[in-house]
């Protein structure tokens, strides 16, 4: 007899709802199997036919770390397009390549860790290149477009499952795993949460990744905001994936918990569903989870909750329904359409900062293109490997002809001579295949090692002339004549072996340090000085070599020669994305590297017709007043050079817009770790100075007129409209922007705030009327007294124009709104973190699980102000919930102290609170401002008043 066919288990039945199928699969998995799923590299369950699964595939502006792929402009460049339709198409192309690459390499994951929606609050942040904008609305609009492209448009199945990075308030690499961002409630709700919320509510986000830092004293990986906010925004199951190594940081660097079992349990209970730790080795995380279960720190329900969320993503990705997955046959990779899209994106990202009529370049012009980035197509840490490559020089050759373009890099040509008179020498390389770093693909490119198959440098009578580039702060690269960079591999020897600087620890950077009559050459990756040994030149401890720097040609001399012989000079300056500003390293200044400033001055002195082209991952403070033209573009991916040449030639009218403020000087910047954008007057929203270039700035080869701004207030919102006309002579894009501000607010509000924007293409003489439907919530602020968003009644001015400062039209509307009420402090008291203003304090964690408290910075003195507190007919007693040791003084309306309260003795730890009370003389009443003066090493959680 033929054995009966076993019934299909419900989790394999595509006609059942996903929730029912997930319940069935969960019921079939053992506890050990479910626990194994909680690591990034979840194992297969062969008895059920369930495949292994990996969370995490980098895809910020193309598929990264897995070898060649289409490379689009950096995220900040995509932000500069202000074009959601374009970014959606980029996301679609990236996700199609993810699917195509997975079809031939199962290491490629479908759970993509992208995009980054951290706001570009501070331009010195090392990862500025990864974000879209300093503005939450623009960021969420671009992020929503990208995630929709990544997700696909099928109602059930997803092409890829995007995870937003990095939750929350994360803008510093300096002490990034131990620093705490003090985020007051208004900043939290009006700024940091908003970028995430709008993208999540749009329905194309599969989850988030918490950031390394702490917020208000509590690590993001155990943040109650994951439950209180993130999961409240959608009915979808969201997958929270830890950042790499962050679970271990809870104990090892942050010392927030005593044991890894406690830490892992706390993260899982808070909402982390997938633990990225110890690479592919899941044993440590699994052991910690099992230990937490045995100790009663976790329940099976906690494990099941996380596994359910992960399975929800896997079902949506079609893993269990291969016959119904509409994306299973996707093979689009490096298609002509993707190449054209990469060029279009690069063209749209170019921002024309200044133009006195020099651009576009005249046909037939003799062009000198100079600078260290003129013949470079730089990649960053989250780039794929290039299939196609276009540098500015190559683009200009193609557009103007090689006979009309003169090139000089403008680097210093040097020899390094030891105190013994020998010169550093690069030996000939054997005939071995050369591959760019990362071409082979790697799940963890941080583990890629330098090459050891080439001979090390030697010292002898014949020196090799090296190209020296100073990238700022004395950080140098040295390049051999064949284009290979000097690099130090794990064995410590110097070789000319790298195609570009790169790696988690950059192996190609050095510093010349004065030493006696010469210099030490220190390798920055190892920290060791360079030595000359019988076996070759190496970076190692021991007696260092002392070098004399022999300059055979100054870069500015070469630039001056080329500039003087040309009709126009294009200076291509900027940054290398792996040096002085990248993940793990913040910048120290807005200034261009001194060497590049010298090149720019040399070009300008030799030829006034000089165009500055900045190719960088972040803003610079470069005064363009004596330059007739200047442009900026982020590193533009594989088509960067072609795109830039087409803009310079006028084939494309530039229409990129700055996605963040360009400040004129370092003195304009707040402290890197000051996250109070309101109190610190940060970003275009609150900055009161004069920027070098404002948010939204960007010029065109055309001209545009604005007219007929109207605004109608309805019960649900505001309908605004205005007309834009191309009054120029060429077809061009315009990015029309609509801002608003509260005319007479009761609290500090933004100077102006982006309400909407539209990128439109208009032929000469063509007009279009743009319509913006704005919900009333667009005019709301977070009322700390009420603990919710509120639209204040009164007048609001709408501004239409070409940037946040280039306002062409304005009109005033009146909103009924909701009047504010005094704080009912007698009934509810005051939560310490709900202040209106503060000085000298920071917000910290009230407990390790939830809640906020406030403490003076450094245990010194601080003040907190709470406006419009209703004391009723009078109060006779005040109480303060506090921990630690110190004093809290309570005063009204800036008057003398009414009461001073201190713990009777220091509390056992910061999380042990006592409630101290004191009588209040004269029983003051009415609506008054309450001021707390806080001194000492204490935490204040709450203040109460007794009638």
N, C-alpha and C positions, 0 to 999 in steps of 0.2 A: 504494500500500500504506500502511496505517496504521502509523505508527512504534510499535514496542513500548514499553509502559509501563516506565520505568526501575524497577529493583527498589527497594523501600523500604530505606533504609540501616538497619543494625542499631540505631543510636541512636534511631530513630523507632519501633522495634518494642516495644510496651508489654508483650509477653509475655516479653521477655528480662529477666534480672536487671539492676538499675541499674548494677552494677559493670561488666558486659559492655558496656552501652550507653555508659557514660562512656568506657571504653577506646576504643570505636569513634569517638566524637566527638572525643576528643583526637587520635586518629591523623589525622583529617581537617583539623584546625586547623593553620595555619602557626605558626611561632614568633612572628611579629609579632602574629597574632591572639590567641595564648595570652597573650602579654605584655600586650596591651591589656586583657585580662580582669582584670588584677591591680589596676587602679584601681577606686575605688568606683563610678564610672560606666563600666561596661564597654560597649563599642560593640556594635552588631549585626554579625553576619556574614551578610550578605544572600545570598551564594552558597550557604549551607547552610540558610537560613531560620531562623537563630538570632537571637532578638530581643536588643535591648539589655537590660542588667540593672543595677540599682542596689542595692547593699547599703545598708541603713540606713533604717528608718522609726521615728521616735520614737513610743512607745506606752506610756508609763510608767503612766498612769492614764486612758487614753483616747487616741484617735488625735490626735497633736500636729502642729502646724505646717502642716497641710493644710486649714485652714479649719474650719467648724463640725463638731462631733462631740459625742457624749455624753461629758460630763466627770464622772469618778468622783472620790472623795476622793484626796488625795495619797497616795503610797505609804506614808508613815509612818502615815497614817490607816488604810489597809488593814491595816498591821501591827497597829494597835491593836484591830482586830476579833478577832484571834486565831482566825479562822474560815477554815479552808482551803476548805471547800465554797463559801462566799460568794466568796472570792477567785478560785477556779477559774471560777465563773460570770461574774465580772467579766472575767477573761481571755478567756473564750469570747465575751462580748459585744463586747469590744474587737476581737478578731480578725475577728468577723463584720462589724464596721463597716469594718475595714481592707479586706476583700474587696469590700464594697459600694462603698466610695469608689474603689477601684482600677478598678472596672467603668466608672466615669465619668471617671476621671482617672488616666492611666497613670503619672503622677509618684508616686503612692502606691505604696510598696514593700511587698513581702510578707516581706522579711527585717527583722523588727522588733528594734530595739535596746532590749530591755527583758526582764526587770526589772533594777533595780540591787540587787545583793546585798552591797554594801559594808556592813560592820557599823557600827552607830551608836555607835562607841567613845567619841567625844568630842562632847558636845552643842553645842559652838561651831562645829562643822563647818558651812560655809555650805550644803552640800547635804544636810543632815540630812533634809529633806523627801523625798529620793529613796529612802532606805533603809527597811527594814522594822523592824529591831530591833537592839539591842546584843548579842543572844544568837544564836550561830550556829545552834542547832537551830530556834529560832522563825523566824529569817530563811530558812533553807533550806526549812522547811515551807511558809511563805507563798510563797516564790519557786517552789517545785515546783508548788504549786497554780496559780499564775498562768501558768506556762509550759505546764502541761497544758491549761489553757483556751485559751491562744494556739495551741497545736499542733493541737488537735482530737483526736478519738478514732479516726480511721481508722487501720487497721494499717499502711498503706503511705504514703498521701499526707497532707501537713500543710496545715492552714489557713493558718498563718503559721509562720515559722521564727525563734524567739526567740534572741537573743544576750544573754548575761549581761554586766552592767557592774559594776565596772571592775576588772579583774584587775591589781593585787592590793594589799592593805594601803593603801588610799587613803582618807584622812579629813582632808585639809587642802587648802584652796584657796590658802593662803599659800605662795608659791613652788612651786606644785603641779607645775610642769614641771622643776624643778631640785632639789627636796628629796628626800632619801632616807629611807625608812622602815626603821629598824633592827629587824629581826624575827628574834628568836632561834628556834631550831628548835621549841621547845615552843609558842610563840605561833603560829608558822606552821602547825603541824599540828593543834593543839587549837582554834585560833580562826579565823585568816584563811582557810585552805584549806577548812575544814569546811563553811562556808556554800556555797561553790561545789561542793564534791565531792558532797554529798548531792543537790543539784539536778541535776547532770550525770548521776549514776548512776541517777536516776529515769527518764531516757530521753526527756525532752521538751525538751531544749536543743539548739539547732543550733550554738552556738558561744559565744565570749566576746569581749569587747573589752578589751584591755589599758588600764591607766590611764596618765595622764601621768607619774606620779611614778616614782622609782627605788625599788627594794627592795634593801637591803643593797648599796648603791652601784651597782647595775646597772639601767638603764632597763627598765621592764616590757615594752617592745616588743622587747627582745632577751633576755628571761628564759628560762633553761633550764627553769624550772618548767612552761612550756607543754608541753614534751616529757616531762619527768620525772614530772609529776603529771597535768595536765589530760588529755592524750591517753591516759594509762594507765588512766583511769577508765571508759572506754567503748570499744566496738568501732565506734561510729558515727564517720563522718568529721565532725570539728568544724571550723567555719569561724571563723577568728580575724580580726576586723576591727579595724584600727587606729582609735584616736581621732583626731578631726579635727586635722590639723596635726602630730600626734605624730611621724610619720616625719621631717619636717624638723627637729623639735626635737632629734633625736639629734645634729645638727651645730650648728644655729643657736643654741640656748639651753643645751643640756646639754654641748656640746663633747665628747661621748663619742667621736666619730669625726671624722677630719679631712675626709673627703669624703662627699658624699651617696651616691655609688656604694657606698662601704664600708658606710654606715649602712643603706641599703636592702637590700643583700645580707645583712647580718647579721640584719636583722629577718625577711627572707624565710626564711633558714635556720633561725632560731629558731622559726618557726611562724606568722608573720603572713601571711595569705593574701589580704587585701584592704586596699589602702592608701587611706585617707581623707585627702587632701591637695590643696590648691589648688582646692577647690570642684569644679566640673564639668570643670575643665581637667585632662585626664589626661596631657598631653604631658610635663610635667616628670617625673612618676613613671615613665612609659614610657621616657623618655630615660635616667633613672638605672638602670633595670633593664637596658636595652641596654648601657649603659656598663659595668655590673658583669659582664655576660656577656662582653663584649669583653676585660675585664681579667682574666678567669678567676676572679672572685670568686663567680660563680654558674655553675651548670650548667643545661642544659635540664631535667634531672631535678628540680632545685629549683623551676623554674617549673611544671613539670607537676604536681608534688605539690600546690602551692597551687591550681592551676586545677582539679584533680580534686576538692578539697574544696569549692570553690565550686559546681562542677557537681553534686556530690552534693546540695547544698541545693536547687538549681534543679530537679532531677529530683523530689525529694521534694515540692516545691511544685506538682507537676503541670504545669509549664510545657511539657513535651514530650508530655504525654498529656492534651490538653484534653477529650477525650471521656470519659476515665475519672476526671478530677479531680472528686471528690465536692463540692468547694467552689466550682467554677467558676460556679455560678449563684447564689451567695450575694448577697442584696440587703438583708439586715436592717440598717436604719439608723434611728436615732432612733425605735425602735419603742416601743409602750407598755410592753413587757416591759423594755426597756433603761432607760426612765425610772423604772419601779418599782424596778429593781435599783439604780439610782443613789441613790434615796432610802433603800432598805434598807441599802446600804453606808454611807451617811452616818449613819444612825441607829445602826448597830452600832459605828461608830467613836467615838462620844461616850463620854468617860470622866468619871464622877462622882468628883471628887477628894475632896470634903468635903460633908457634909450634916448639919446639926443639926435637920432636920425642916422646913426652909423649902420644900424641894422634895418632891413636885411642887407647882407653884403652885396655889393655891386657885381653884376655878371662880369666874368673875366678878371676879377681882382686877383692880385698876387697876395697870397695869404701866408703869413708865418704863424705856425701853430707851435706853441712852446709850453713847457711845464711838465712836471713829473707825472701828471695823469693824462697827458696828451695822447700817448699810445698805450693806454691801459684800459682794460675792461675788468674792473675789480669785482670780486665776489665777496660775500660776507659769510658769517658762520652758518646762516640758514639758507644758503644758496645750493642749488644743484650744480653739477659739473656742466660746463658749457659744451653744447653741440656746435653752436654757431657763435661767432665772436665779432664784434664791431667796435673799434676804438674811435675816439674823435678824429684821430689822424686818418684812419682808414676811411671813415665817412667823408672827410673833406677831400681825400684823394679821389674817391668815387664820384663826388659831386662836382668838384672843380677841375679835376685832372691832376695827376702827380706833377706835371710840369709847372703848375701854378701854385703849388703848395710846398713851402720850405719848413722842415721840422728840426727842432733841437729840443732836447729834453730839459736842458737847463740844470742838470745835476753837476755837482763838483766831481771832477776826475782826480783821483788821489792814488798815491802809493803809501804804503805803511812800512816804515823802516825801523828796525829794532835798534837799540842802543849799541849793538855789536856791528851795525852797518849792514845787516842782511835785510832783504825785502820779503814781504809776504808774497808767495807765489802760488797761483792756482794751476795745478798740473793738468795736462790734457785729460779729458774724460774718455774712458773706453767706449767703444761702440755698443752701448746697452740701450734698450728701449727706455724711453722716458715717458712717464705718465703723470698727469697732474694729480696733486693730492686729492684723494676722495673719489677718483674716477671709478674705482672698483666698488664703491658703495660700502657703507659700514653702518651697523645698527648704532654704534657709538664711535663717531669719528674722533672723539677725544683720545681714543686709544691708538690712533694711527701714529706710527713712529717715523722718524726721519730716516733718510736713506743712508745705508752704510756700504753700498756696493760701489761707491766712487772713492778715488784716492783722496786723503786729507791734504789740506794745504801744507806747504813746506816754507822754509825760509832760506833764501840764498841770494846770490848776486843779481839775479834777474827777477825784478818785481813785476807783478801783474797790476795794471791800472784798473782800479775799481770805481764804480759809480756810487757815490755817497749821497744819500738823501736823508736830510734831517726832518723828521715828521713832527717836531715840536718837543719841548721839554728835554732836548738833547737825545731823543730816541732816534737811532740811526739804523738804516739798512745799507748793506754793502753788496754790490752786484758785480759779477764777473763779466768780461766782455761778451760772452756768449749768452748773457741774459739770465744766468742762474744766480740765485741769491746765496750768500754765505749763510750756512745753517749749521747747527750743532745737533747731532743725533744722540741717542742714548749712550753711546760709548764716549761722548765728550769731544770727539774730533770735529774740527772745522772742515766743512766741505762746501764747494759750490754745487749745491744739489737741489735747491728748491725752485720751483717755477714761480711761486709767489709766497710772501709771508702768510702764515696761517697756523692752524692748530689750536687746540684748547689752551696750551701753553705755547706761545709763539716762539719759534726756535731761530728766527731770523733777525732779531733786534739786538742792538748793542748800544753802549754809551762810552764815549771817550771822556775819561776822568783825568784832570790834571794831576801829574805826579812828577815832582822834580822838574827836570828840563823837558819832559815829554808828557805822554799820556798812557794810562792803562786803558786797554780795550776790554770792557766788561760785557760779558754775554748776559742779557737780562733774563732769559728763560731759566738759566741755572743759577744766576747770581755770581758765577765764577769769573775771574779774570782770564784773559787769553794768555797761554804760555807757549813757548817754543820748545819742543822736546825732540829727541833724536828720531822718534817715530812719526813726527808730524806736529802740526799746530793744533792745540786743543784748549778747551775751556775747563779749567780744573783748579783745585786748591794747590797752593805751592808758590814758588817764586814766579811772579808774573813778569811778562815781557813789558818793557817800556818802549813805546812807539813814538816816532816823529811822524806827523802827518805832512806829507809832501803833496801839495796841491799842484797838479799839472795843468788844470784849467778850472777857472771859476765859472760856475753855471751862469751867473749874471752876465759875464763877458760874452758867452756864446749866445745868450738871449739877445743882447744888445746888437750883435752883428746881424742876426737873422731879422730882428725887428726893423733895423734901419734900412734893409733892402726890400721891405715888403710894402704893399699898399695899406694893409691892415694886419694887426697882430691879434691872434686869439690865444690868450693865456689860460691854460686849463690847470686849475689848482683845486685843492681839496684834501680829502683824507684817504688813507687806506683803512678799510673797515676792520682790519685786525689789529690796528695800532692806535694807541691813545684815544680810546673811546670805543668800547665794545662790551659784550657780556663779560662780567667780572671787573670792568675798569671804566670808571667815569672820567670825563674830561676835566681838566683843571682850568681851562680858559676858553673864551669865545674867539680868541685871536687866531689868525692864520699862523702856521709855523713861520718863524723868522726867515728861513731860507726862501719860502715861497713869497713872502712880502718883498724880499730883495729882488726876486725875479720879476715880480709885478712892477716894481719901481723902475727896474732897468728897462723893461719893455716900454713903459710909459714915457720914460725920458728919451728913448731912442725913436719912438713913434707915437705921437699923441692919439693916433687912430687905433686904440687898443681896446679890445673886448675882454672883459674878465668873465670866464666861464667857471663857475664853482660846481664841482662834482663831489657831493659830500652827503653823508648820512645825517647831517645836522646843520644848524645855522652857524654862521660866522659873523663876527663883528668886523666888517671890512668897509671902510668909508669909501663909497664909490663917487664922491663929489667931483674928483678930477678925472673920472673915467667917462667916456661918452656912452658906454653900454656895458651892462652886466647881466648875466643869467645865472640861474641856479637849477640844478637837477640832482635828484638822488642818483645813486648808482643804478643805472637804467637797465641792467640785464644785458641779454645777448644782442639787442639791437640798439644799444645806447648811442654808439657812434654815428650810425646812420641817421637816427632820429635827431641828434644834435645838429648834424650837418644840414639836414633838411630845414630845420628851424633857422639856422644861421643864414641859409641861402634864400629864405622866404618861400620855400615850397609849402611850408606849414606856418601859419600864424600862431605864435605861442599863446596858450590860454591856461597854463597851469596857474594855480594860486597857492600862496603860502599857507600851509596848514597849521602854522604856529608863528608866534611873534618872533621877529628877529630883533634882539636887543642891541643897542649901540655900544654897550660897554659892560664889562664884568660887574661894575658897580651897580648896575641896574638889576642884578639877579638876587633873588632871595637865597638864604642858606639852602644847601642841597636837601637837607632833611626837614625843612620847614614845609609841611604839607597843608598848612592853612592858607589856601589860595585867597580867602577873603581877608583875613587879618594881615597877610603878607603881601597883599596887592599884586597877585601873580596872574599871569596870562593876560590876554587882551581884555578879559572880563573885568579885571580890577586894576591893571597897571595904570599908574597915573603919570608916568613919564612920557618921553617922546621916543618911540621905537625907531630903530634904523629902517625897518620895513614892517608895516603892520600886518596883523592877521588878515588873510584874504587878499593880500596884495598880489598883483601880477598885471603886466602891461600887454599890449597887443600891437600888431601892425595895422590894425583897423582902429576906428573910433566908434564909440557907441553913445547914443543919447537915451536918456531915461525920461519917461513922462507919464502923466495921468495916474498917479498913485491914489487908489481908493481903498477904503477899509470899512467893512460892515460888521457890526457886532450882532451875533445871534445868541440864542440861549445856550448853545453848545460850544461856541467858539467865535473866531474872527475870520472873516474871508477878506484877504488882502489881494490886490492885483495892481500891476503896473506894466507899462509898455517899454520895450527895449528895441531900438532901431540901430542898425549898422549904418553909420554915416561915413564910413571909410570907403576905400577903393578896392578892398580885397575881401573875399569870403573868409570869415573867421568865427571862432567860438568866443562867446562871452559867458562869464560866470556871474550871473546876477545874484545878488545877496540881499536878504531881508533881515534886519535886526530890530530889536526892540529894547526899551528900557522904561523902568517905572519912574515917573516924573517926581513924585514926592513920597518915597517909601518911608515906612516907619523904622526899617532896619537897612543896613548897608546892602545894596543890590548891585548887580553888574552895571558898569558904565554903558555897556550895550551887550546884547546877547544874540547870537545867531538863531533865527527862528526858521529860516528856510533858505534854500539856494537852488539854482537851476543852471545847468550848463546847456547852452543852446548854440546852434550853428546858424549864422545869418549871412546871406549874400548882400553885397552892397545895395543899400536902399531898402532892404527887407526889414520888416518889423514883426514883432510877436508880442502878444499880451500874456503875461505869466500870472497864474492864479495860485494862491497859497491858502489852503484851509488849515487854520491853526486851532487846535483844541485849547480850551481855557487853561488846561494844565501847563501849556507852554509858558504861561505868565505866572506860574505859582512859585513860591519859595517854601522852604521848610520852616514852619513855625515851631520853634523850640518850646514855646509855652504850651501849645496844643499837641505837640508830638505828631504832626502830620503836615502834608502839603496844604497850602492855603493860597488862594488868589486874593490879593489885597484890593479893596475898592479904590478907585481913583483913576488918574490919567496915566496913559502909557503912550509913548511916542514910538511910531514905526518909522524905520529908516531904510530906504532902498538905495543901493549903489553898487560900486565895483569892488569895494573892500570894506573892512570895518571902519576905516577912516575916510575913504572916498565916498562920501554920502551925497547922492544927487537929489533925492526927494525925501520929504518927511510929512507925516500927518499924525494927528493926535486922536486917540480913541479914549473912551471912558468905559471902564468895566465896573459892574455893580459889585462883584466880588463878595467877600465875607469879612465883615469887620473883625478885627482882633479883639480878644478879651484879655483882661489882666490875668496874671497867673494866680490861680486859687491856692495860694501856698498854705493857708491854714488847713484846708481840706486835704491837699495832695502833697504838700512839701515841695522841696526843690531837689531834683536829681543834679548832682554836682556838675556833670558833663553837659547839662543843658544851659550853659551860660550864653549870654549875648556877646560879651567881650571878655578877654583875658590878657594877662601879661605874666610872663615868667612861670607858666605852668605847662604841664602836658597831661594828656589823658592816658590812664593805665587801666589794667584789668582789675575789676572789683573781685572777681573770683576767677579760677582757671576755666570755668565753664561758661560764664556769661556775666554781663553787666560791666559798667564803667565806673571809674573813680578818677579823681584829679589829684595830682601831686605837684609840689613846686619843683622846678628844674634844679637838679643838683642838690636838693635838700635845702635850698635857700629860701627866698621870699617870692610869693606870687600873689596875684589878685584875680578875683572872678567877679564879674558884674552880671546881675540878673535884673532886667528892666521890668517895670510895671508889675510889681508884686502886690497883690491885694491882701493887706493885713486885716481886713474887716474892721470891726469896731475897735480893735486893739489886741495886741498879743502880750502875754505875760511871761512867756518862756520860750527859749529857743533850744533846739537839740541838734547835735551833729553826730552822724555816724562816721567813724574814722578808725584808722589803724596806724600803728607806728608810734612816733613820738614827735611832738611839736605843738603848735598853737593855731587855733582858728579864731580870728576876730570877726565879729559880725557888726556891720555898720549900715546905716540907711542914708541914701542920697549924698554920699560923700562926706557925711558928718563923722563925729567921733564914734569910737567903738561903743556898742551897746552891751556886748558880752564877749568874753574871751574864754575859750574852752580848750582843754588839753586832756589827753588820757592821764589817768592817775598814775599809770606806769606804762612803759613801752609794751605794746602787745607782742604776743608770742611770735608772730610772723606777719607779713603784709596782708594776709588774707583773714586774719582774726580781727574782727571789728568790735568796737565798743560804742555805745551810745552815751554821749555826755550831754548833760543839760545845764542850763544856767538861767536864772531869772532875768527879765528885761525890765528896767526901770521905766516908769511913765507910761507903760503899755501903749506904744505907738500904734496907730492904725492908718487906714486909707491905702491908696495905691502909691507905693514907694519903690525906689530902686534899692535893691539889696546888694551890698558889696561884702565879699569875703576876703580877708587878708590871711594868707596861709603861710606859715613859717615852719621849717623843719622837715625831717624825714617822715612825713606822714601822708596818708591817703585819705581824701575826703570823698565819701560816697553819696551822702545825702544830708540835707538840712531840713529840719521840721520846725513848725511854729505852733504854739498852743494858744488858743484864744482865751 
